[in-house]
Amino acid sequence: MGYNGGMDARQQIEEEKLQNILNPRKANREFKVTIRFQKRLSRNFAKALELARRNPHFMEEGEGDRYRAYASFYPEDVEAMHELFELVKEQDTTRLFLNNKPVPYVHDLWLFLLWFYRVR
């Protein structure tokens, strides 16, 4: 089910948001991008889901057309994040979250900055 088998993805995200409020110092030191994508009739979906399931912070919720997969990445995981993002970026239902929040410019600014971690 995800990295906390007793909770669905929505409950896990709400729990993390609560912990961020209760522990703001810790929350401000962490930087996590979550990619949420849905099932689509695409060749990339099976590969994307396989990659997401390898993620230690993988979560899922729903069934059928309401199925959503979540994979969260920290800066040191930028290669895996880039690989998954390239598979799902064209889907209009793909969403990105910064520390579990839908932040403006997460795609245009934050991902752009993270790609600098890929430069060697």
PAGU-418313 format. One record per residue: x, y, z of N, C-alpha, C in turn; residue in one letter. Coordinates in Angstrom, 3 decimals. Layout:
<r n_x="X" n_y="Y" n_z="Z" ca_x="X" ca_y="Y" ca_z="Z" c_x="X" c_y="Y" c_z="Z" type="A"/>
...
//
This chain:
<r n_x="0.828" n_y="-1.186" n_z="0.000" ca_x="0.000" ca_y="0.000" ca_z="0.000" c_x="0.867" c_y="1.243" c_z="0.000" type="M"/>
<r n_x="2.032" n_y="1.221" n_z="0.460" ca_x="2.848" ca_y="2.410" ca_z="0.548" c_x="3.803" c_y="2.257" c_z="1.696" type="G"/>
<r n_x="4.460" n_y="3.312" n_z="2.080" ca_x="5.456" ca_y="3.147" ca_z="3.119" c_x="4.877" c_y="3.132" c_z="4.506" type="Y"/>
<r n_x="3.588" n_y="3.328" n_z="4.664" ca_x="2.904" ca_y="3.086" ca_z="5.930" c_x="1.666" c_y="2.277" c_z="5.587" type="N"/>
<r n_x="1.805" n_y="0.966" n_z="5.622" ca_x="0.767" ca_y="0.062" ca_z="5.154" c_x="-0.585" c_y="0.249" c_z="5.811" type="G"/>
<r n_x="-0.659" n_y="0.851" n_z="7.000" ca_x="-1.933" ca_y="1.016" ca_z="7.677" c_x="-2.735" c_y="2.212" c_z="7.200" type="G"/>
<r n_x="-2.157" n_y="3.091" n_z="6.409" ca_x="-2.839" ca_y="4.305" ca_z="5.961" c_x="-2.869" c_y="4.347" c_z="4.440" type="M"/>
<r n_x="-3.924" n_y="4.950" n_z="3.905" ca_x="-3.899" ca_y="5.181" ca_z="2.465" c_x="-3.085" c_y="6.447" c_z="2.205" type="D"/>
<r n_x="-2.879" n_y="6.760" n_z="0.957" ca_x="-2.019" ca_y="7.888" ca_z="0.594" c_x="-2.516" c_y="9.198" c_z="1.186" type="A"/>
<r n_x="-3.815" n_y="9.451" n_z="1.111" ca_x="-4.369" ca_y="10.710" ca_z="1.615" c_x="-4.117" c_y="10.842" c_z="3.115" type="R"/>
<r n_x="-4.333" n_y="9.762" n_z="3.871" ca_x="-4.094" ca_y="9.796" ca_z="5.318" c_x="-2.614" c_y="10.025" c_z="5.620" type="Q"/>
<r n_x="-1.746" n_y="9.381" n_z="4.868" ca_x="-0.305" ca_y="9.535" ca_z="5.078" c_x="0.121" c_y="10.976" c_z="4.818" type="Q"/>
<r n_x="-0.380" n_y="11.578" n_z="3.750" ca_x="-0.037" ca_y="12.962" ca_z="3.425" c_x="-0.532" c_y="13.898" c_z="4.513" type="I"/>
<r n_x="-1.748" n_y="13.686" n_z="4.989" ca_x="-2.290" ca_y="14.529" ca_z="6.062" c_x="-1.471" c_y="14.366" c_z="7.339" type="E"/>
<r n_x="-1.034" n_y="13.155" n_z="7.621" ca_x="-0.186" ca_y="12.914" ca_z="8.802" c_x="1.143" c_y="13.652" c_z="8.655" type="E"/>
<r n_x="1.742" n_y="13.614" n_z="7.479" ca_x="3.000" ca_y="14.321" ca_z="7.241" c_x="2.801" c_y="15.828" c_z="7.366" type="E"/>
<r n_x="1.694" n_y="16.343" n_z="6.865" ca_x="1.414" ca_y="17.779" ca_z="7.004" c_x="1.301" c_y="18.152" c_z="8.475" type="K"/>
<r n_x="0.621" n_y="17.330" n_z="9.269" ca_x="0.495" ca_y="17.582" ca_z="10.698" c_x="1.866" c_y="17.572" c_z="11.371" type="L"/>
<r n_x="2.697" n_y="16.612" n_z="11.028" ca_x="4.041" ca_y="16.544" ca_z="11.606" c_x="4.878" c_y="17.766" c_z="11.216" type="Q"/>
<r n_x="4.675" n_y="18.266" n_z="9.992" ca_x="5.387" ca_y="19.477" ca_z="9.570" c_x="4.968" c_y="20.686" c_z="10.400" type="N"/>
<r n_x="3.689" n_y="20.747" n_z="10.768" ca_x="3.203" ca_y="21.842" ca_z="11.610" c_x="3.752" c_y="21.703" c_z="13.025" type="I"/>
<r n_x="3.760" n_y="20.479" n_z="13.534" ca_x="4.227" ca_y="20.240" ca_z="14.905" c_x="5.740" c_y="20.349" c_z="15.047" type="L"/>
<r n_x="6.469" n_y="20.085" n_z="13.968" ca_x="7.934" ca_y="20.127" ca_z="13.992" c_x="8.458" c_y="21.017" c_z="12.870" type="N"/>
<r n_x="8.209" n_y="22.327" n_z="12.945" ca_x="8.577" ca_y="23.202" ca_z="11.823" c_x="10.080" c_y="23.246" c_z="11.541" type="P"/>
<r n_x="10.912" n_y="23.100" n_z="12.551" ca_x="12.363" ca_y="23.130" ca_z="12.299" c_x="12.782" c_y="21.977" c_z="11.402" type="R"/>
<r n_x="12.280" n_y="20.797" n_z="11.708" ca_x="12.595" ca_y="19.628" ca_z="10.887" c_x="12.010" c_y="19.794" c_z="9.486" type="K"/>
<r n_x="10.770" n_y="20.245" n_z="9.405" ca_x="10.095" ca_y="20.404" ca_z="8.115" c_x="10.824" c_y="21.404" c_z="7.228" type="A"/>
<r n_x="11.370" n_y="22.452" n_z="7.812" ca_x="12.057" ca_y="23.471" ca_z="7.023" c_x="13.408" c_y="22.997" c_z="6.512" type="N"/>
<r n_x="13.956" n_y="21.954" n_z="7.116" ca_x="15.242" ca_y="21.428" ca_z="6.652" c_x="15.073" c_y="20.404" c_z="5.541" type="R"/>
<r n_x="13.900" n_y="19.820" n_z="5.429" ca_x="13.662" ca_y="18.796" ca_z="4.424" c_x="13.088" c_y="19.415" c_z="3.153" type="E"/>
<r n_x="13.418" n_y="18.829" n_z="2.060" ca_x="12.949" ca_y="19.287" ca_z="0.765" c_x="12.544" c_y="18.049" c_z="-0.014" type="F"/>
<r n_x="11.256" n_y="17.884" n_z="-0.240" ca_x="10.757" ca_y="16.675" ca_z="-0.878" c_x="9.785" c_y="17.045" c_z="-1.992" type="K"/>
<r n_x="9.982" n_y="16.458" n_z="-3.151" ca_x="9.064" ca_y="16.633" ca_z="-4.267" c_x="8.313" c_y="15.323" c_z="-4.460" type="V"/>
<r n_x="6.992" n_y="15.418" n_z="-4.542" ca_x="6.161" ca_y="14.237" ca_z="-4.770" c_x="5.523" c_y="14.343" c_z="-6.140" type="T"/>
<r n_x="5.624" n_y="13.269" n_z="-6.884" ca_x="4.976" ca_y="13.171" ca_z="-8.192" c_x="3.748" c_y="12.283" c_z="-8.011" type="I"/>
<r n_x="2.590" n_y="12.825" n_z="-8.380" ca_x="1.354" ca_y="12.040" ca_z="-8.354" c_x="0.889" c_y="11.863" c_z="-9.791" type="R"/>
<r n_x="0.642" n_y="10.634" n_z="-10.170" ca_x="0.143" ca_y="10.384" ca_z="-11.515" c_x="-0.974" c_y="9.349" c_z="-11.464" type="F"/>
<r n_x="-1.781" n_y="9.359" n_z="-12.502" ca_x="-2.939" ca_y="8.486" ca_z="-12.578" c_x="-2.793" c_y="7.495" c_z="-13.715" type="Q"/>
<r n_x="-3.626" n_y="6.477" n_z="-13.670" ca_x="-3.611" ca_y="5.453" ca_z="-14.710" c_x="-4.093" c_y="6.057" c_z="-16.020" type="K"/>
<r n_x="-3.337" n_y="5.836" n_z="-17.050" ca_x="-3.675" ca_y="6.323" ca_z="-18.377" c_x="-3.356" c_y="5.231" c_z="-19.389" type="R"/>
<r n_x="-4.076" n_y="5.260" n_z="-20.487" ca_x="-3.776" ca_y="4.329" ca_z="-21.566" c_x="-2.542" c_y="4.841" c_z="-22.295" type="L"/>
<r n_x="-1.428" n_y="4.421" n_z="-21.802" ca_x="-0.158" ca_y="4.890" ca_z="-22.336" c_x="0.874" c_y="3.788" c_z="-22.143" type="S"/>
<r n_x="1.806" n_y="3.729" n_z="-23.046" ca_x="2.892" ca_y="2.747" ca_z="-22.905" c_x="3.718" c_y="3.056" c_z="-21.666" type="R"/>
<r n_x="3.775" n_y="4.312" n_z="-21.304" ca_x="4.635" ca_y="4.723" ca_z="-20.194" c_x="4.066" c_y="4.393" c_z="-18.823" type="N"/>
<r n_x="2.754" n_y="4.162" n_z="-18.724" ca_x="2.160" ca_y="3.976" ca_z="-17.407" c_x="2.743" c_y="2.769" c_z="-16.679" type="F"/>
<r n_x="2.839" n_y="1.628" n_z="-17.348" ca_x="3.355" ca_y="0.419" ca_z="-16.690" c_x="4.788" c_y="0.637" c_z="-16.218" type="A"/>
<r n_x="5.611" n_y="1.247" n_z="-17.038" ca_x="7.011" ca_y="1.518" ca_z="-16.660" c_x="7.060" c_y="2.527" c_z="-15.513" type="K"/>
<r n_x="6.230" n_y="3.570" n_z="-15.582" ca_x="6.195" ca_y="4.579" ca_z="-14.518" c_x="5.760" c_y="3.953" c_z="-13.200" type="A"/>
<r n_x="4.757" n_y="3.112" n_z="-13.234" ca_x="4.289" ca_y="2.467" ca_z="-12.019" c_x="5.353" c_y="1.539" c_z="-11.446" type="L"/>
<r n_x="6.052" n_y="0.843" n_z="-12.304" ca_x="7.147" ca_y="-0.026" ca_z="-11.856" c_x="8.230" c_y="0.802" c_z="-11.153" type="E"/>
<r n_x="8.611" n_y="1.926" n_z="-11.749" ca_x="9.614" ca_y="2.803" ca_z="-11.132" c_x="9.107" c_y="3.375" c_z="-9.809" type="L"/>
<r n_x="7.871" n_y="3.819" n_z="-9.785" ca_x="7.307" ca_y="4.411" ca_z="-8.571" c_x="7.263" c_y="3.387" c_z="-7.441" type="A"/>
<r n_x="6.925" n_y="2.157" n_z="-7.747" ca_x="6.838" ca_y="1.121" ca_z="-6.711" c_x="8.192" c_y="0.788" c_z="-6.100" type="R"/>
<r n_x="9.265" n_y="1.069" n_z="-6.798" ca_x="10.614" ca_y="0.873" ca_z="-6.239" c_x="10.982" c_y="1.972" c_z="-5.244" type="R"/>
<r n_x="10.251" n_y="3.059" n_z="-5.293" ca_x="10.523" ca_y="4.208" ca_z="-4.445" c_x="10.190" c_y="3.869" c_z="-2.985" type="N"/>
<r n_x="11.097" n_y="4.169" n_z="-2.049" ca_x="10.809" ca_y="3.866" ca_z="-0.644" c_x="9.657" c_y="4.694" c_z="-0.074" type="P"/>
<r n_x="9.258" n_y="5.752" n_z="-0.763" ca_x="8.167" ca_y="6.621" ca_z="-0.303" c_x="6.956" c_y="6.504" c_z="-1.218" type="H"/>
<r n_x="6.767" n_y="5.328" n_z="-1.804" ca_x="5.650" ca_y="5.080" ca_z="-2.707" c_x="4.349" c_y="4.958" c_z="-1.918" type="F"/>
<r n_x="3.298" n_y="5.569" n_z="-2.443" ca_x="1.952" ca_y="5.437" ca_z="-1.882" c_x="0.983" c_y="5.303" c_z="-3.048" type="M"/>
<r n_x="-0.169" n_y="4.726" n_z="-2.765" ca_x="-1.193" ca_y="4.624" ca_z="-3.795" c_x="-2.562" c_y="4.727" c_z="-3.147" type="E"/>
<r n_x="-3.536" n_y="5.069" n_z="-3.980" ca_x="-4.908" ca_y="5.158" ca_z="-3.495" c_x="-5.859" c_y="4.953" c_z="-4.660" type="E"/>
<r n_x="-7.085" n_y="4.560" n_z="-4.334" ca_x="-8.128" ca_y="4.400" ca_z="-5.334" c_x="-7.973" c_y="3.157" c_z="-6.182" type="G"/>
<r n_x="-8.985" n_y="2.976" n_z="-7.041" ca_x="-8.997" ca_y="1.833" ca_z="-7.951" c_x="-9.510" c_y="2.294" c_z="-9.306" type="E"/>
<r n_x="-9.218" n_y="1.509" n_z="-10.310" ca_x="-9.717" ca_y="1.801" ca_z="-11.656" c_x="-9.305" c_y="3.187" c_z="-12.130" type="G"/>
<r n_x="-10.287" n_y="3.953" n_z="-12.615" ca_x="-10.004" ca_y="5.292" ca_z="-13.122" c_x="-9.600" c_y="6.265" c_z="-12.018" type="D"/>
<r n_x="-9.872" n_y="5.914" n_z="-10.784" ca_x="-9.530" ca_y="6.789" ca_z="-9.657" c_x="-8.194" c_y="6.410" c_z="-9.002" type="R"/>
<r n_x="-7.489" n_y="5.472" n_z="-9.594" ca_x="-6.199" ca_y="5.049" ca_z="-9.051" c_x="-5.173" c_y="6.168" c_z="-9.194" type="Y"/>
<r n_x="-4.451" n_y="6.429" n_z="-8.121" ca_x="-3.370" ca_y="7.424" ca_z="-8.141" c_x="-2.146" c_y="6.835" c_z="-7.462" type="R"/>
<r n_x="-0.997" n_y="7.076" n_z="-8.059" ca_x="0.272" ca_y="6.633" ca_z="-7.497" c_x="1.073" c_y="7.865" c_z="-7.104" type="A"/>
<r n_x="1.741" n_y="7.782" n_z="-5.971" ca_x="2.569" ca_y="8.869" ca_z="-5.456" c_x="3.979" c_y="8.338" c_z="-5.226" type="Y"/>
<r n_x="4.970" n_y="9.091" n_z="-5.626" ca_x="6.365" ca_y="8.767" ca_z="-5.331" c_x="7.040" c_y="10.059" c_z="-4.902" type="A"/>
<r n_x="7.695" n_y="10.023" n_z="-3.753" ca_x="8.344" ca_y="11.223" ca_z="-3.217" c_x="9.855" c_y="11.085" c_z="-3.318" type="S"/>
<r n_x="10.501" n_y="12.212" n_z="-3.577" ca_x="11.945" ca_y="12.219" ca_z="-3.800" c_x="12.599" c_y="13.361" c_z="-3.040" type="F"/>
<r n_x="13.767" n_y="13.088" n_z="-2.510" ca_x="14.613" ca_y="14.104" ca_z="-1.885" c_x="15.704" c_y="14.464" c_z="-2.885" type="Y"/>
<r n_x="16.408" n_y="15.568" n_z="-2.683" ca_x="17.417" ca_y="15.992" ca_z="-3.677" c_x="18.425" c_y="14.915" c_z="-4.067" type="P"/>
<r n_x="18.804" n_y="14.071" n_z="-3.134" ca_x="19.771" ca_y="13.018" ca_z="-3.472" c_x="19.171" c_y="11.946" c_z="-4.394" type="E"/>
<r n_x="17.849" n_y="11.951" n_z="-4.569" ca_x="17.160" ca_y="10.988" ca_z="-5.432" c_x="16.815" c_y="11.583" c_z="-6.791" type="D"/>
<r n_x="17.516" n_y="12.622" n_z="-7.183" ca_x="17.134" ca_y="13.384" ca_z="-8.373" c_x="17.147" c_y="12.532" c_z="-9.647" type="V"/>
<r n_x="18.041" n_y="11.583" n_z="-9.764" ca_x="18.082" ca_y="10.758" ca_z="-10.978" c_x="16.812" c_y="9.926" c_z="-11.120" type="E"/>
<r n_x="16.394" n_y="9.292" n_z="-10.037" ca_x="15.176" ca_y="8.482" ca_z="-10.067" c_x="13.959" c_y="9.368" c_z="-10.316" type="A"/>
<r n_x="13.944" n_y="10.556" n_z="-9.713" ca_x="12.834" ca_y="11.476" ca_z="-9.917" c_x="12.754" c_y="11.900" c_z="-11.379" type="M"/>
<r n_x="13.878" n_y="12.219" n_z="-11.969" ca_x="13.904" ca_y="12.646" ca_z="-13.368" c_x="13.396" c_y="11.525" c_z="-14.278" type="H"/>
<r n_x="13.824" n_y="10.310" n_z="-14.006" ca_x="13.404" ca_y="9.177" ca_z="-14.829" c_x="11.878" c_y="8.995" c_z="-14.779" type="E"/>
<r n_x="11.302" n_y="9.061" n_z="-13.581" ca_x="9.855" ca_y="8.927" ca_z="-13.453" c_x="9.133" c_y="10.118" c_z="-14.086" type="L"/>
<r n_x="9.606" n_y="11.319" n_z="-13.814" ca_x="8.952" ca_y="12.513" ca_z="-14.346" c_x="8.913" c_y="12.497" c_z="-15.867" type="F"/>
<r n_x="9.969" n_y="12.058" n_z="-16.497" ca_x="10.004" ca_y="12.005" ca_z="-17.960" c_x="8.915" c_y="11.088" c_z="-18.516" type="E"/>
<r n_x="8.520" n_y="10.080" n_z="-17.764" ca_x="7.487" ca_y="9.156" ca_z="-18.218" c_x="6.075" c_y="9.702" c_z="-18.054" type="L"/>
<r n_x="5.870" n_y="10.591" n_z="-17.078" ca_x="4.499" ca_y="11.036" ca_z="-16.770" c_x="4.265" c_y="12.530" c_z="-16.995" type="V"/>
<r n_x="5.255" n_y="13.259" n_z="-17.403" ca_x="5.135" ca_y="14.720" ca_z="-17.493" c_x="4.100" c_y="15.192" c_z="-18.507" type="K"/>
<r n_x="3.819" n_y="14.421" n_z="-19.523" ca_x="2.884" ca_y="14.836" ca_z="-20.565" c_x="1.424" c_y="14.615" c_z="-20.182" type="E"/>
<r n_x="1.171" n_y="13.875" n_z="-19.121" ca_x="-0.201" ca_y="13.601" ca_z="-18.711" c_x="-0.783" c_y="14.818" c_z="-18.005" type="Q"/>
<r n_x="-1.974" n_y="15.214" n_z="-18.389" ca_x="-2.577" ca_y="16.398" ca_z="-17.780" c_x="-3.008" c_y="16.167" c_z="-16.333" type="D"/>
<r n_x="-3.048" n_y="14.930" n_z="-15.893" ca_x="-3.436" ca_y="14.642" ca_z="-14.504" c_x="-2.234" c_y="14.504" c_z="-13.573" type="T"/>
<r n_x="-1.037" n_y="14.598" n_z="-14.099" ca_x="0.158" ca_y="14.530" ca_z="-13.257" c_x="0.267" c_y="15.797" c_z="-12.429" type="T"/>
<r n_x="0.523" n_y="15.636" n_z="-11.155" ca_x="0.669" ca_y="16.771" ca_z="-10.244" c_x="1.971" c_y="16.644" c_z="-9.473" type="R"/>
<r n_x="2.547" n_y="17.791" n_z="-9.153" ca_x="3.770" ca_y="17.852" ca_z="-8.359" c_x="3.482" c_y="18.601" c_z="-7.073" type="L"/>
<r n_x="4.080" n_y="18.120" n_z="-5.992" ca_x="3.900" ca_y="18.737" ca_z="-4.678" c_x="5.262" c_y="18.942" c_z="-4.045" type="F"/>
<r n_x="5.431" n_y="20.051" n_z="-3.384" ca_x="6.653" ca_y="20.355" ca_z="-2.648" c_x="6.320" c_y="20.233" c_z="-1.172" type="L"/>
<r n_x="6.932" n_y="19.280" n_z="-0.497" ca_x="6.624" ca_y="18.995" ca_z="0.908" c_x="5.114" c_y="18.860" c_z="1.128" type="N"/>
<r n_x="4.487" n_y="18.102" n_z="0.247" ca_x="3.050" ca_y="17.779" ca_z="0.300" c_x="2.131" c_y="18.960" c_z="0.027" type="N"/>
<r n_x="2.651" n_y="20.023" n_z="-0.524" ca_x="1.820" ca_y="21.191" ca_z="-0.814" c_x="1.882" c_y="21.502" c_z="-2.311" type="K"/>
<r n_x="0.760" n_y="21.891" n_z="-2.893" ca_x="0.781" ca_y="22.331" ca_z="-4.294" c_x="1.314" c_y="23.765" c_z="-4.370" type="P"/>
<r n_x="2.595" n_y="23.899" n_z="-4.567" ca_x="3.269" ca_y="25.198" ca_z="-4.543" c_x="3.312" c_y="25.783" c_z="-5.950" type="V"/>
<r n_x="3.053" n_y="27.099" n_z="-6.084" ca_x="3.163" ca_y="27.719" ca_z="-7.415" c_x="4.569" c_y="27.538" c_z="-7.987" type="P"/>
<r n_x="4.627" n_y="27.334" n_z="-9.251" ca_x="5.880" ca_y="27.210" ca_z="-9.996" c_x="6.699" c_y="25.975" c_z="-9.621" type="Y"/>
<r n_x="6.080" n_y="24.977" n_z="-8.999" ca_x="6.842" ca_y="23.786" ca_z="-8.633" c_x="7.435" c_y="23.136" c_z="-9.884" type="V"/>
<r n_x="6.709" n_y="23.159" n_z="-10.970" ca_x="7.218" ca_y="22.565" ca_z="-12.206" c_x="8.256" c_y="23.462" c_z="-12.870" type="H"/>
<r n_x="7.945" n_y="24.725" n_z="-13.026" ca_x="8.806" ca_y="25.628" ca_z="-13.776" c_x="10.044" c_y="26.076" c_z="-13.024" type="D"/>
<r n_x="9.962" n_y="26.197" n_z="-11.722" ca_x="11.100" ca_y="26.698" ca_z="-10.961" c_x="11.792" c_y="25.607" c_z="-10.151" type="L"/>
<r n_x="11.043" n_y="24.931" n_z="-9.306" ca_x="11.662" ca_y="23.972" ca_z="-8.389" c_x="12.278" c_y="22.791" c_z="-9.114" type="W"/>
<r n_x="11.585" n_y="22.246" n_z="-10.102" ca_x="12.190" ca_y="21.137" ca_z="-10.841" c_x="13.399" c_y="21.606" c_z="-11.630" type="L"/>
<r n_x="13.303" n_y="22.784" n_z="-12.189" ca_x="14.449" ca_y="23.346" ca_z="-12.914" c_x="15.674" c_y="23.410" c_z="-12.000" type="F"/>
<r n_x="15.465" n_y="23.853" n_z="-10.768" ca_x="16.579" ca_y="23.920" ca_z="-9.815" c_x="17.095" c_y="22.532" c_z="-9.449" type="L"/>
<r n_x="16.184" n_y="21.589" n_z="-9.290" ca_x="16.621" ca_y="20.227" ca_z="-8.961" c_x="17.413" c_y="19.586" c_z="-10.087" type="L"/>
<r n_x="17.103" n_y="19.937" n_z="-11.328" ca_x="17.849" ca_y="19.333" ca_z="-12.427" c_x="19.323" c_y="19.720" c_z="-12.374" type="W"/>
<r n_x="19.650" n_y="20.793" n_z="-11.681" ca_x="21.058" ca_y="21.153" ca_z="-11.515" c_x="21.816" c_y="20.079" c_z="-10.733" type="F"/>
<r n_x="21.120" n_y="19.336" n_z="-9.885" ca_x="21.749" ca_y="18.231" ca_z="-9.173" c_x="22.180" c_y="17.143" c_z="-10.140" type="Y"/>
<r n_x="21.593" n_y="17.108" n_z="-11.330" ca_x="21.936" ca_y="16.097" ca_z="-12.303" c_x="23.222" c_y="16.433" c_z="-13.069" type="R"/>
<r n_x="23.598" n_y="17.700" n_z="-13.058" ca_x="24.803" ca_y="18.130" ca_z="-13.769" c_x="26.022" c_y="17.659" c_z="-12.997" type="V"/>
<r n_x="26.889" n_y="16.987" n_z="-13.673" ca_x="28.106" ca_y="16.457" ca_z="-13.009" c_x="29.331" c_y="17.068" c_z="-13.583" type="R"/>
//
